[in-house]
Amino acid sequence: MMSEIILILYTTKYRKGGDKFKRVARTMKDELSSNGSEVISLSIESKAEIKEIFKTLASQNKSIKEFHFIGHSGMYGPMYGTVAYPEQFSPYELKKLVIPFAHNAKAYFHCCRSARWFAPYFSRVQNVTTFGYHWYTSFSSNKARYKLDVSKDPFKPLYCFGCPGKKSHGYLTSVKKYLGLVKAEPLKEFKPEQGEIDSTYNSVAELYNNVFQDIKVRSDEYKWIISHLPKNKDINVLDIGCGNGALLKELANKITSGTGVDISKNLIRFAKNNNVKHSNLQFEQLNGPELPFKDNTFDLVISMLSFRYLDWDPIMKEIQRVTNPEGKLLIIDMVTAPVKLTEYPQLLRSKLKHYIHRIRYKAFYKNLRKLVHNPNWKGMLKYNPIRSEHEMKWYIESRFPGRKVEVINIGYNARIIAFDTESMENIKNINLSYP
């Protein structure tokens, strides 16, 4: 017979506040234990540890009636490890994660922005009622409203909850917060939804194809890729998230062979139609992060404006497998980040180029407007939120120590970054002994 428990997991090493997360977990355990429930509270720092805990509980015939995670979060959910080697369950891994939930169990994620994408997704794929915060979280010595914690006592009660602040509402709200006038944000509840969601480009494939007939309209990104191609033209290239095949079409005469893969069957159909004249190119639909190719097949792998959609750890493992050790990976993507004061000269240059670009490529911007204002496009973005710059930067730079992300285009709240691994031999496999 299964016994039901409450499980609290918290992190201490990822970014700041590890000691306070421990206090929050202790406070929560004391309160939840008061009604006689068995409460297990554990510090975890890696995905492997979490999976092992779930496996151990199942082997002990314990089921989870309440699951609480306390820690940091990115747009795609809880973060583990450290910023020197960050970990996060990808959407694919969340689907595959086996958790011994009890009937009518509930999951609570006490971390920043967990209600925006992660909580509804977790609820759907794990079939459990899930709670999260829309705003950024704060530590408070008061449970109902923000009160600055100044205690050094590790056993004094401490709470973590979402609330408005400078980052979400500006300086005035920050002042109100520290005056104790800001209440705790109620956790948002998400019930499991049924039915399939098409988070691919299938519904907007034709509009996308009209926009990107010529990949050179993404001039900064295309020029960067050309400048980072291997000098040897005798190369086999893999384009991950190939879309309608526009990039490989432009590269066809510069490489030996090219293979494009994408999860959207409709985009793959357009890619094939757009490249019937190029016998050295082929296109295949993917159904997950597994790449259907033999080891060491490719000399170059490119992810242009697609890496944010990918299941990072699973796909990186596959990229490492199918790429020659002396081969490399090129990543170009859009991320969110507010412009810094020191970046205004680059911002002004980017804006000037943008206005010239709009005059030169009028048809492109006309078709782009149709795409981005389409309801299906907005729905697709809801299930594929854009990453923050620091999330992507910390991830790829940690996997390839010594290599640095480049910023090649800047906007007020977003930017285009680029990354050249130089050689897949540079990749660093995970080290569980975090600094």
Secondary structure, DSSP 8 states (H G I E B T S, - for coil): --EEEEEEEE-SSSSS-HHHHHHHHHHHHHHHHTTT--EEEEE--SHHHHHHHHHHHHHTTEEEEEEEEES-EETTEE-EEETTEEE---HHHHHH----EEEEEEEEEESTTTTTTHHHHHHHHHTSEEEE-SS-EEEESSSSB--------TTS--EEEE---HHHH-HHHHHHHHTT--B----EEE----S----SSGGGHHHHHHHTSSGGGSHHHHHHHHHTS-S-S--EEEEET-TTSHHHHHHGGGSSEEEEEES-HHHHHHHHHHTTT-TTEEEEE-SSS---S-TT-EEEEEEES-GGGS-HHHHHHHHHHHEEEEEEEEEEEEEE----GGGHHHHHHHHHHHHHHHHHTHHHHHHHHHHHTSHHHHHHHHTS---BHHHHHHHHHHHSTT---EEEEE-SSEEEEEEE-S-GGG-----SS--
